[in-house]
Structure formats: C-alpha cells, structure tokens
Amino acid sequence: MRYLFYKTIFMSRAILDYSKTVLKKVSFDVELFSKELKKAVKRLLPFEIEELRIWLLQFTVDRPELYPSLALIKNKN
C-alpha cells in the first residue's frame, strides 16, 4: 500500500515536471501553449494544478501574450 502511494506521488510529480517542460518549449506560440496547458490540467491532480498555476504566474511575467492562457487554469479551480 505504501509503495503505491509513493509511486503515485512520484508519477504525478513527473507529469507536472513534464508539463512544465512542454509549456516552456511551446511558449513561442500562444495557441499551442493553450492547447498544451489544457492537456496538463486534465492530467494533473488538484494540488498540482495549483502548483502549476503558481509556476505559470512566474513564467508569464515577461510574456504578456500568454496572459489569456492563465484563464484556462483559473476556471478549473
């Protein structure tokens, strides 16, 4: 039982990290960024979505073209 808990936490962390990597790579295209953000929100657990939202706020500080994408994550909480 404990093994499954740790495996679940590790896998969910890996998905969060993967999602951040993908979002960084596609940040040049607003539509693609929004599409990947939607996918990430579908895959992540609620506490990870909150962590992703915090990361996005920092990541988009100097990328105003990505601000509309933040609405995708706010609607899910």
HTML snippet that shows the backbone in 3Dmol.js (N, CA, C, O; Angstrom):
<script src="https://3Dmol.org/build/3Dmol-min.js"></script>
<div id="view" style="width:600px;height:400px;position:relative"></div>
<script>
const pdb = `
ATOM      1  N   MET A   1       0.827  -1.188   0.000  1.00  0.00           N
ATOM      2  CA  MET A   1       0.000   0.000   0.000  1.00  0.00           C
ATOM      3  C   MET A   1       0.878   1.261   0.000  1.00  0.00           C
ATOM      4  O   MET A   1       0.646   2.190  -0.774  1.00  0.00           O
ATOM      5  N   ARG A   2       1.859   1.276   0.856  1.00  0.00           N
ATOM      6  CA  ARG A   2       2.749   2.434   0.942  1.00  0.00           C
ATOM      7  C   ARG A   2       3.496   2.627  -0.374  1.00  0.00           C
ATOM      8  O   ARG A   2       3.715   3.758  -0.808  1.00  0.00           O
ATOM      9  N   TYR A   3       3.889   1.514  -1.013  1.00  0.00           N
ATOM     10  CA  TYR A   3       4.590   1.577  -2.291  1.00  0.00           C
ATOM     11  C   TYR A   3       3.735   2.273  -3.342  1.00  0.00           C
ATOM     12  O   TYR A   3       4.228   3.116  -4.091  1.00  0.00           O
ATOM     13  N   LEU A   4       2.456   1.921  -3.395  1.00  0.00           N
ATOM     14  CA  LEU A   4       1.560   2.543  -4.369  1.00  0.00           C
ATOM     15  C   LEU A   4       1.427   4.037  -4.135  1.00  0.00           C
ATOM     16  O   LEU A   4       1.359   4.813  -5.088  1.00  0.00           O
ATOM     17  N   PHE A   5       1.390   4.441  -2.879  1.00  0.00           N
ATOM     18  CA  PHE A   5       1.302   5.865  -2.554  1.00  0.00           C
ATOM     19  C   PHE A   5       2.525   6.606  -3.087  1.00  0.00           C
ATOM     20  O   PHE A   5       2.394   7.635  -3.749  1.00  0.00           O
ATOM     21  N   TYR A   6       3.709   6.081  -2.799  1.00  0.00           N
ATOM     22  CA  TYR A   6       4.933   6.743  -3.244  1.00  0.00           C
ATOM     23  C   TYR A   6       5.058   6.725  -4.759  1.00  0.00           C
ATOM     24  O   TYR A   6       5.521   7.693  -5.363  1.00  0.00           O
ATOM     25  N   LYS A   7       4.642   5.615  -5.373  1.00  0.00           N
ATOM     26  CA  LYS A   7       4.690   5.525  -6.828  1.00  0.00           C
ATOM     27  C   LYS A   7       3.744   6.558  -7.444  1.00  0.00           C
ATOM     28  O   LYS A   7       4.099   7.205  -8.429  1.00  0.00           O
ATOM     29  N   THR A   8       2.552   6.718  -6.879  1.00  0.00           N
ATOM     30  CA  THR A   8       1.590   7.697  -7.379  1.00  0.00           C
ATOM     31  C   THR A   8       2.134   9.110  -7.255  1.00  0.00           C
ATOM     32  O   THR A   8       2.029   9.903  -8.191  1.00  0.00           O
ATOM     33  N   ILE A   9       2.718   9.431  -6.101  1.00  0.00           N
ATOM     34  CA  ILE A   9       3.292  10.765  -5.894  1.00  0.00           C
ATOM     35  C   ILE A   9       4.438  11.009  -6.871  1.00  0.00           C
ATOM     36  O   ILE A   9       4.540  12.087  -7.456  1.00  0.00           O
ATOM     37  N   PHE A  10       5.298  10.009  -7.047  1.00  0.00           N
ATOM     38  CA  PHE A  10       6.431  10.166  -7.957  1.00  0.00           C
ATOM     39  C   PHE A  10       5.951  10.374  -9.391  1.00  0.00           C
ATOM     40  O   PHE A  10       6.458  11.249 -10.094  1.00  0.00           O
ATOM     41  N   MET A  11       4.979   9.576  -9.828  1.00  0.00           N
ATOM     42  CA  MET A  11       4.480   9.688 -11.197  1.00  0.00           C
ATOM     43  C   MET A  11       3.784  11.028 -11.416  1.00  0.00           C
ATOM     44  O   MET A  11       3.957  11.652 -12.463  1.00  0.00           O
ATOM     45  N   SER A  12       3.002  11.469 -10.440  1.00  0.00           N
ATOM     46  CA  SER A  12       2.319  12.744 -10.615  1.00  0.00           C
ATOM     47  C   SER A  12       3.331  13.891 -10.665  1.00  0.00           C
ATOM     48  O   SER A  12       3.147  14.855 -11.408  1.00  0.00           O
ATOM     49  N   ARG A  13       4.378  13.784  -9.886  1.00  0.00           N
ATOM     50  CA  ARG A  13       5.440  14.803  -9.917  1.00  0.00           C
ATOM     51  C   ARG A  13       6.114  14.812 -11.284  1.00  0.00           C
ATOM     52  O   ARG A  13       6.433  15.870 -11.826  1.00  0.00           O
ATOM     53  N   ALA A  14       6.326  13.624 -11.830  1.00  0.00           N
ATOM     54  CA  ALA A  14       6.949  13.515 -13.147  1.00  0.00           C
ATOM     55  C   ALA A  14       6.071  14.147 -14.214  1.00  0.00           C
ATOM     56  O   ALA A  14       6.579  14.793 -15.130  1.00  0.00           O
ATOM     57  N   ILE A  15       4.759  13.970 -14.107  1.00  0.00           N
ATOM     58  CA  ILE A  15       3.842  14.559 -15.074  1.00  0.00           C
ATOM     59  C   ILE A  15       3.853  16.078 -14.958  1.00  0.00           C
ATOM     60  O   ILE A  15       3.821  16.776 -15.972  1.00  0.00           O
ATOM     61  N   LEU A  16       3.897  16.592 -13.749  1.00  0.00           N
ATOM     62  CA  LEU A  16       3.969  18.042 -13.547  1.00  0.00           C
ATOM     63  C   LEU A  16       5.250  18.600 -14.157  1.00  0.00           C
ATOM     64  O   LEU A  16       5.213  19.603 -14.870  1.00  0.00           O
ATOM     65  N   ASP A  17       6.363  17.968 -13.885  1.00  0.00           N
ATOM     66  CA  ASP A  17       7.638  18.433 -14.442  1.00  0.00           C
ATOM     67  C   ASP A  17       7.642  18.352 -15.972  1.00  0.00           C
ATOM     68  O   ASP A  17       8.135  19.253 -16.650  1.00  0.00           O
ATOM     69  N   TYR A  18       7.089  17.264 -16.501  1.00  0.00           N
ATOM     70  CA  TYR A  18       6.999  17.104 -17.955  1.00  0.00           C
ATOM     71  C   TYR A  18       6.139  18.215 -18.555  1.00  0.00           C
ATOM     72  O   TYR A  18       6.489  18.799 -19.580  1.00  0.00           O
ATOM     73  N   SER A  19       5.014  18.498 -17.906  1.00  0.00           N
ATOM     74  CA  SER A  19       4.115  19.548 -18.397  1.00  0.00           C
ATOM     75  C   SER A  19       4.809  20.902 -18.434  1.00  0.00           C
ATOM     76  O   SER A  19       4.645  21.659 -19.391  1.00  0.00           O
ATOM     77  N   LYS A  20       5.576  21.209 -17.408  1.00  0.00           N
ATOM     78  CA  LYS A  20       6.324  22.476 -17.376  1.00  0.00           C
ATOM     79  C   LYS A  20       7.332  22.539 -18.522  1.00  0.00           C
ATOM     80  O   LYS A  20       7.490  23.577 -19.163  1.00  0.00           O
ATOM     81  N   THR A  21       8.004  21.428 -18.771  1.00  0.00           N
ATOM     82  CA  THR A  21       8.984  21.379 -19.855  1.00  0.00           C
ATOM     83  C   THR A  21       8.324  21.630 -21.205  1.00  0.00           C
ATOM     84  O   THR A  21       8.822  22.411 -22.016  1.00  0.00           O
ATOM     85  N   VAL A  22       7.203  20.964 -21.436  1.00  0.00           N
ATOM     86  CA  VAL A  22       6.484  21.139 -22.702  1.00  0.00           C
ATOM     87  C   VAL A  22       6.010  22.585 -22.843  1.00  0.00           C
ATOM     88  O   VAL A  22       6.151  23.185 -23.908  1.00  0.00           O
ATOM     89  N   LEU A  23       5.451  23.140 -21.776  1.00  0.00           N
ATOM     90  CA  LEU A  23       4.955  24.514 -21.837  1.00  0.00           C
ATOM     91  C   LEU A  23       6.076  25.504 -22.140  1.00  0.00           C
ATOM     92  O   LEU A  23       5.874  26.457 -22.892  1.00  0.00           O
ATOM     93  N   LYS A  24       7.248  25.285 -21.563  1.00  0.00           N
ATOM     94  CA  LYS A  24       8.389  26.150 -21.872  1.00  0.00           C
ATOM     95  C   LYS A  24       8.728  26.079 -23.355  1.00  0.00           C
ATOM     96  O   LYS A  24       8.984  27.101 -23.991  1.00  0.00           O
ATOM     97  N   LYS A  25       8.729  24.864 -23.902  1.00  0.00           N
ATOM     98  CA  LYS A  25       9.136  24.665 -25.295  1.00  0.00           C
ATOM     99  C   LYS A  25       8.141  25.234 -26.302  1.00  0.00           C
ATOM    100  O   LYS A  25       8.530  25.633 -27.399  1.00  0.00           O
ATOM    101  N   VAL A  26       6.854  25.274 -25.934  1.00  0.00           N
ATOM    102  CA  VAL A  26       5.852  25.761 -26.889  1.00  0.00           C
ATOM    103  C   VAL A  26       5.415  27.194 -26.602  1.00  0.00           C
ATOM    104  O   VAL A  26       4.457  27.676 -27.207  1.00  0.00           O
ATOM    105  N   SER A  27       6.086  27.867 -25.710  1.00  0.00           N
ATOM    106  CA  SER A  27       5.673  29.220 -25.320  1.00  0.00           C
ATOM    107  C   SER A  27       5.818  30.251 -26.449  1.00  0.00           C
ATOM    108  O   SER A  27       5.349  31.382 -26.317  1.00  0.00           O
ATOM    109  N   PHE A  28       6.455  29.873 -27.534  1.00  0.00           N
ATOM    110  CA  PHE A  28       6.584  30.777 -28.673  1.00  0.00           C
ATOM    111  C   PHE A  28       5.271  30.940 -29.433  1.00  0.00           C
ATOM    112  O   PHE A  28       5.109  31.896 -30.191  1.00  0.00           O
ATOM    113  N   ASP A  29       4.320  30.000 -29.231  1.00  0.00           N
ATOM    114  CA  ASP A  29       3.051  30.003 -29.958  1.00  0.00           C
ATOM    115  C   ASP A  29       1.900  29.974 -28.943  1.00  0.00           C
ATOM    116  O   ASP A  29       1.738  28.996 -28.213  1.00  0.00           O
ATOM    117  N   VAL A  30       1.114  31.036 -28.900  1.00  0.00           N
ATOM    118  CA  VAL A  30       0.054  31.168 -27.896  1.00  0.00           C
ATOM    119  C   VAL A  30      -0.989  30.052 -28.021  1.00  0.00           C
ATOM    120  O   VAL A  30      -1.424  29.499 -27.011  1.00  0.00           O
ATOM    121  N   GLU A  31      -1.388  29.721 -29.237  1.00  0.00           N
ATOM    122  CA  GLU A  31      -2.400  28.667 -29.425  1.00  0.00           C
ATOM    123  C   GLU A  31      -1.888  27.310 -28.983  1.00  0.00           C
ATOM    124  O   GLU A  31      -2.603  26.554 -28.324  1.00  0.00           O
ATOM    125  N   LEU A  32      -0.672  27.004 -29.338  1.00  0.00           N
ATOM    126  CA  LEU A  32      -0.072  25.735 -28.938  1.00  0.00           C
ATOM    127  C   LEU A  32       0.117  25.681 -27.421  1.00  0.00           C
ATOM    128  O   LEU A  32      -0.096  24.641 -26.797  1.00  0.00           O
ATOM    129  N   PHE A  33       0.514  26.794 -26.845  1.00  0.00           N
ATOM    130  CA  PHE A  33       0.678  26.881 -25.398  1.00  0.00           C
ATOM    131  C   PHE A  33      -0.654  26.607 -24.698  1.00  0.00           C
ATOM    132  O   PHE A  33      -0.702  25.856 -23.724  1.00  0.00           O
ATOM    133  N   SER A  34      -1.720  27.207 -25.187  1.00  0.00           N
ATOM    134  CA  SER A  34      -3.045  26.994 -24.592  1.00  0.00           C
ATOM    135  C   SER A  34      -3.480  25.534 -24.716  1.00  0.00           C
ATOM    136  O   SER A  34      -4.036  24.960 -23.779  1.00  0.00           O
ATOM    137  N   LYS A  35      -3.224  24.955 -25.856  1.00  0.00           N
ATOM    138  CA  LYS A  35      -3.585  23.549 -26.082  1.00  0.00           C
ATOM    139  C   LYS A  35      -2.841  22.631 -25.096  1.00  0.00           C
ATOM    140  O   LYS A  35      -3.437  21.733 -24.501  1.00  0.00           O
ATOM    141  N   GLU A  36      -1.548  22.868 -24.938  1.00  0.00           N
ATOM    142  CA  GLU A  36      -0.757  22.039 -24.020  1.00  0.00           C
ATOM    143  C   GLU A  36      -1.142  22.291 -22.563  1.00  0.00           C
ATOM    144  O   GLU A  36      -1.098  21.374 -21.744  1.00  0.00           O
ATOM    145  N   LEU A  37      -1.513  23.507 -22.243  1.00  0.00           N
ATOM    146  CA  LEU A  37      -1.952  23.814 -20.883  1.00  0.00           C
ATOM    147  C   LEU A  37      -3.258  23.083 -20.567  1.00  0.00           C
ATOM    148  O   LEU A  37      -3.426  22.575 -19.458  1.00  0.00           O
ATOM    149  N   LYS A  38      -4.174  23.025 -21.517  1.00  0.00           N
ATOM    150  CA  LYS A  38      -5.417  22.267 -21.324  1.00  0.00           C
ATOM    151  C   LYS A  38      -5.118  20.796 -21.050  1.00  0.00           C
ATOM    152  O   LYS A  38      -5.716  20.188 -20.162  1.00  0.00           O
ATOM    153  N   LYS A  39      -4.195  20.234 -21.813  1.00  0.00           N
ATOM    154  CA  LYS A  39      -3.818  18.829 -21.604  1.00  0.00           C
ATOM    155  C   LYS A  39      -3.221  18.625 -20.214  1.00  0.00           C
ATOM    156  O   LYS A  39      -3.528  17.646 -19.535  1.00  0.00           O
ATOM    157  N   ALA A  40      -2.383  19.541 -19.807  1.00  0.00           N
ATOM    158  CA  ALA A  40      -1.747  19.424 -18.496  1.00  0.00           C
ATOM    159  C   ALA A  40      -2.785  19.448 -17.382  1.00  0.00           C
ATOM    160  O   ALA A  40      -2.713  18.657 -16.442  1.00  0.00           O
ATOM    161  N   VAL A  41      -3.741  20.348 -17.486  1.00  0.00           N
ATOM    162  CA  VAL A  41      -4.769  20.479 -16.449  1.00  0.00           C
ATOM    163  C   VAL A  41      -5.603  19.200 -16.356  1.00  0.00           C
ATOM    164  O   VAL A  41      -6.028  18.817 -15.265  1.00  0.00           O
ATOM    165  N   LYS A  42      -5.838  18.543 -17.483  1.00  0.00           N
ATOM    166  CA  LYS A  42      -6.597  17.286 -17.480  1.00  0.00           C
ATOM    167  C   LYS A  42      -5.835  16.167 -16.764  1.00  0.00           C
ATOM    168  O   LYS A  42      -6.441  15.309 -16.124  1.00  0.00           O
ATOM    169  N   ARG A  43      -4.513  16.182 -16.876  1.00  0.00           N
ATOM    170  CA  ARG A  43      -3.691  15.093 -16.340  1.00  0.00           C
ATOM    171  C   ARG A  43      -3.318  15.254 -14.866  1.00  0.00           C
ATOM    172  O   ARG A  43      -3.039  14.270 -14.181  1.00  0.00           O
ATOM    173  N   LEU A  44      -3.314  16.489 -14.384  1.00  0.00           N
ATOM    174  CA  LEU A  44      -2.773  16.757 -13.054  1.00  0.00           C
ATOM    175  C   LEU A  44      -3.821  16.648 -11.953  1.00  0.00           C
ATOM    176  O   LEU A  44      -5.020  16.796 -12.186  1.00  0.00           O
ATOM    177  N   LEU A  45      -3.333  16.387 -10.762  1.00  0.00           N
ATOM    178  CA  LEU A  45      -4.178  16.371  -9.573  1.00  0.00           C
ATOM    179  C   LEU A  45      -4.429  17.811  -9.123  1.00  0.00           C
ATOM    180  O   LEU A  45      -3.668  18.709  -9.482  1.00  0.00           O
ATOM    181  N   PRO A  46      -5.477  18.039  -8.348  1.00  0.00           N
ATOM    182  CA  PRO A  46      -5.810  19.418  -7.955  1.00  0.00           C
ATOM    183  C   PRO A  46      -4.667  20.200  -7.295  1.00  0.00           C
ATOM    184  O   PRO A  46      -4.470  21.376  -7.601  1.00  0.00           O
ATOM    185  N   PHE A  47      -3.918  19.564  -6.402  1.00  0.00           N
ATOM    186  CA  PHE A  47      -2.822  20.302  -5.757  1.00  0.00           C
ATOM    187  C   PHE A  47      -1.700  20.609  -6.743  1.00  0.00           C
ATOM    188  O   PHE A  47      -0.976  21.590  -6.574  1.00  0.00           O
ATOM    189  N   GLU A  48      -1.552  19.776  -7.771  1.00  0.00           N
ATOM    190  CA  GLU A  48      -0.536  20.027  -8.794  1.00  0.00           C
ATOM    191  C   GLU A  48      -0.972  21.156  -9.729  1.00  0.00           C
ATOM    192  O   GLU A  48      -0.143  21.925 -10.216  1.00  0.00           O
ATOM    193  N   ILE A  49      -2.273  21.245  -9.973  1.00  0.00           N
ATOM    194  CA  ILE A  49      -2.784  22.340 -10.791  1.00  0.00           C
ATOM    195  C   ILE A  49      -2.487  23.666 -10.104  1.00  0.00           C
ATOM    196  O   ILE A  49      -2.117  24.644 -10.753  1.00  0.00           O
ATOM    197  N   GLU A  50      -2.652  23.691  -8.793  1.00  0.00           N
ATOM    198  CA  GLU A  50      -2.334  24.920  -8.052  1.00  0.00           C
ATOM    199  C   GLU A  50      -0.840  25.245  -8.155  1.00  0.00           C
ATOM    200  O   GLU A  50      -0.460  26.404  -8.319  1.00  0.00           O
ATOM    201  N   GLU A  51      -0.014  24.228  -8.059  1.00  0.00           N
ATOM    202  CA  GLU A  51       1.439  24.439  -8.196  1.00  0.00           C
ATOM    203  C   GLU A  51       1.779  24.924  -9.605  1.00  0.00           C
ATOM    204  O   GLU A  51       2.627  25.800  -9.778  1.00  0.00           O
ATOM    205  N   LEU A  52       1.119  24.354 -10.603  1.00  0.00           N
ATOM    206  CA  LEU A  52       1.330  24.783 -11.985  1.00  0.00           C
ATOM    207  C   LEU A  52       0.872  26.234 -12.170  1.00  0.00           C
ATOM    208  O   LEU A  52       1.530  27.003 -12.870  1.00  0.00           O
ATOM    209  N   ARG A  53      -0.243  26.609 -11.553  1.00  0.00           N
ATOM    210  CA  ARG A  53      -0.746  27.983 -11.644  1.00  0.00           C
ATOM    211  C   ARG A  53       0.277  28.965 -11.085  1.00  0.00           C
ATOM    212  O   ARG A  53       0.521  30.015 -11.680  1.00  0.00           O
ATOM    213  N   ILE A  54       0.873  28.631  -9.946  1.00  0.00           N
ATOM    214  CA  ILE A  54       1.903  29.490  -9.343  1.00  0.00           C
ATOM    215  C   ILE A  54       3.113  29.596 -10.267  1.00  0.00           C
ATOM    216  O   ILE A  54       3.659  30.682 -10.459  1.00  0.00           O
ATOM    217  N   TRP A  55       3.525  28.479 -10.832  1.00  0.00           N
ATOM    218  CA  TRP A  55       4.655  28.470 -11.758  1.00  0.00           C
ATOM    219  C   TRP A  55       4.333  29.331 -12.984  1.00  0.00           C
ATOM    220  O   TRP A  55       5.180  30.088 -13.459  1.00  0.00           O
ATOM    221  N   LEU A  56       3.092  29.209 -13.495  1.00  0.00           N
ATOM    222  CA  LEU A  56       2.696  29.980 -14.671  1.00  0.00           C
ATOM    223  C   LEU A  56       2.720  31.482 -14.411  1.00  0.00           C
ATOM    224  O   LEU A  56       3.114  32.261 -15.279  1.00  0.00           O
ATOM    225  N   LEU A  57       2.302  31.881 -13.231  1.00  0.00           N
ATOM    226  CA  LEU A  57       2.329  33.305 -12.890  1.00  0.00           C
ATOM    227  C   LEU A  57       3.753  33.849 -12.972  1.00  0.00           C
ATOM    228  O   LEU A  57       3.970  34.963 -13.448  1.00  0.00           O
ATOM    229  N   GLN A  58       4.715  33.065 -12.510  1.00  0.00           N
ATOM    230  CA  GLN A  58       6.119  33.486 -12.578  1.00  0.00           C
ATOM    231  C   GLN A  58       6.651  33.406 -14.009  1.00  0.00           C
ATOM    232  O   GLN A  58       7.387  34.286 -14.457  1.00  0.00           O
ATOM    233  N   PHE A  59       6.276  32.354 -14.714  1.00  0.00           N
ATOM    234  CA  PHE A  59       6.780  32.126 -16.068  1.00  0.00           C
ATOM    235  C   PHE A  59       6.281  33.186 -17.054  1.00  0.00           C
ATOM    236  O   PHE A  59       6.999  33.556 -17.983  1.00  0.00           O
ATOM    237  N   THR A  60       5.057  33.674 -16.854  1.00  0.00           N
ATOM    238  CA  THR A  60       4.469  34.610 -17.814  1.00  0.00           C
ATOM    239  C   THR A  60       4.704  36.076 -17.484  1.00  0.00           C
ATOM    240  O   THR A  60       4.183  36.952 -18.174  1.00  0.00           O
ATOM    241  N   VAL A  61       5.466  36.355 -16.460  1.00  0.00           N
ATOM    242  CA  VAL A  61       5.719  37.749 -16.064  1.00  0.00           C
ATOM    243  C   VAL A  61       6.227  38.582 -17.242  1.00  0.00           C
ATOM    244  O   VAL A  61       5.765  39.703 -17.453  1.00  0.00           O
ATOM    245  N   ASP A  62       7.153  38.051 -17.994  1.00  0.00           N
ATOM    246  CA  ASP A  62       7.707  38.799 -19.129  1.00  0.00           C
ATOM    247  C   ASP A  62       7.179  38.283 -20.477  1.00  0.00           C
ATOM    248  O   ASP A  62       7.786  38.510 -21.523  1.00  0.00           O
ATOM    249  N   ARG A  63       6.043  37.590 -20.427  1.00  0.00           N
ATOM    250  CA  ARG A  63       5.408  37.074 -21.646  1.00  0.00           C
ATOM    251  C   ARG A  63       3.914  37.451 -21.651  1.00  0.00           C
ATOM    252  O   ARG A  63       3.057  36.581 -21.492  1.00  0.00           O
ATOM    253  N   PRO A  64       3.610  38.712 -21.828  1.00  0.00           N
ATOM    254  CA  PRO A  64       2.212  39.167 -21.741  1.00  0.00           C
ATOM    255  C   PRO A  64       1.283  38.510 -22.760  1.00  0.00           C
ATOM    256  O   PRO A  64       0.074  38.447 -22.539  1.00  0.00           O
ATOM    257  N   GLU A  65       1.827  38.027 -23.858  1.00  0.00           N
ATOM    258  CA  GLU A  65       0.986  37.374 -24.868  1.00  0.00           C
ATOM    259  C   GLU A  65       0.369  36.068 -24.343  1.00  0.00           C
ATOM    260  O   GLU A  65      -0.612  35.569 -24.894  1.00  0.00           O
ATOM    261  N   LEU A  66       0.963  35.523 -23.265  1.00  0.00           N
ATOM    262  CA  LEU A  66       0.457  34.264 -22.697  1.00  0.00           C
ATOM    263  C   LEU A  66      -0.560  34.487 -21.571  1.00  0.00           C
ATOM    264  O   LEU A  66      -1.147  33.522 -21.082  1.00  0.00           O
ATOM    265  N   TYR A  67      -0.775  35.721 -21.157  1.00  0.00           N
ATOM    266  CA  TYR A  67      -1.703  36.013 -20.058  1.00  0.00           C
ATOM    267  C   TYR A  67      -3.104  35.413 -20.264  1.00  0.00           C
ATOM    268  O   TYR A  67      -3.672  34.874 -19.314  1.00  0.00           O
ATOM    269  N   PRO A  68      -3.677  35.491 -21.477  1.00  0.00           N
ATOM    270  CA  PRO A  68      -5.020  34.913 -21.646  1.00  0.00           C
ATOM    271  C   PRO A  68      -5.085  33.416 -21.317  1.00  0.00           C
ATOM    272  O   PRO A  68      -6.137  32.910 -20.928  1.00  0.00           O
ATOM    273  N   SER A  69      -3.985  32.727 -21.471  1.00  0.00           N
ATOM    274  CA  SER A  69      -3.950  31.292 -21.167  1.00  0.00           C
ATOM    275  C   SER A  69      -4.151  31.020 -19.682  1.00  0.00           C
ATOM    276  O   SER A  69      -4.610  29.942 -19.305  1.00  0.00           O
ATOM    277  N   LEU A  70      -3.815  31.976 -18.851  1.00  0.00           N
ATOM    278  CA  LEU A  70      -3.984  31.794 -17.405  1.00  0.00           C
ATOM    279  C   LEU A  70      -5.444  31.571 -17.033  1.00  0.00           C
ATOM    280  O   LEU A  70      -5.737  30.933 -16.021  1.00  0.00           O
ATOM    281  N   ALA A  71      -6.353  32.087 -17.836  1.00  0.00           N
ATOM    282  CA  ALA A  71      -7.784  31.889 -17.568  1.00  0.00           C
ATOM    283  C   ALA A  71      -8.155  30.407 -17.637  1.00  0.00           C
ATOM    284  O   ALA A  71      -9.093  29.974 -16.968  1.00  0.00           O
ATOM    285  N   LEU A  72      -7.438  29.641 -18.428  1.00  0.00           N
ATOM    286  CA  LEU A  72      -7.724  28.205 -18.541  1.00  0.00           C
ATOM    287  C   LEU A  72      -7.519  27.480 -17.216  1.00  0.00           C
ATOM    288  O   LEU A  72      -8.244  26.542 -16.885  1.00  0.00           O
ATOM    289  N   ILE A  73      -6.544  27.921 -16.486  1.00  0.00           N
ATOM    290  CA  ILE A  73      -6.238  27.263 -15.219  1.00  0.00           C
ATOM    291  C   ILE A  73      -7.105  27.808 -14.084  1.00  0.00           C
ATOM    292  O   ILE A  73      -7.432  27.076 -13.151  1.00  0.00           O
ATOM    293  N   LYS A  74      -7.471  29.059 -14.156  1.00  0.00           N
ATOM    294  CA  LYS A  74      -8.310  29.648 -13.107  1.00  0.00           C
ATOM    295  C   LYS A  74      -9.708  29.053 -13.135  1.00  0.00           C
ATOM    296  O   LYS A  74     -10.340  28.913 -12.088  1.00  0.00           O
ATOM    297  N   ASN A  75     -10.198  28.703 -14.309  1.00  0.00           N
ATOM    298  CA  ASN A  75     -11.527  28.138 -14.432  1.00  0.00           C
ATOM    299  C   ASN A  75     -11.617  26.722 -13.880  1.00  0.00           C
ATOM    300  O   ASN A  75     -12.712  26.249 -13.574  1.00  0.00           O
ATOM    301  N   LYS A  76     -10.506  26.051 -13.750  1.00  0.00           N
ATOM    302  CA  LYS A  76     -10.502  24.670 -13.289  1.00  0.00           C
ATOM    303  C   LYS A  76     -10.482  24.559 -11.779  1.00  0.00           C
ATOM    304  O   LYS A  76     -10.796  23.496 -11.244  1.00  0.00           O
ATOM    305  N   ASN A  77     -10.123  25.616 -11.076  1.00  0.00           N
ATOM    306  CA  ASN A  77     -10.022  25.553  -9.600  1.00  0.00           C
ATOM    307  C   ASN A  77     -11.331  25.892  -8.935  1.00  0.00           C
ATOM    308  O   ASN A  77     -11.419  25.887  -7.708  1.00  0.00           O
TER     309      ASN A  77
END
`;
const viewer = $3Dmol.createViewer("view");
viewer.addModel(pdb, "pdb");
viewer.setStyle({}, {cartoon: {color: "spectrum"}});
viewer.zoomTo();
viewer.render();
</script>
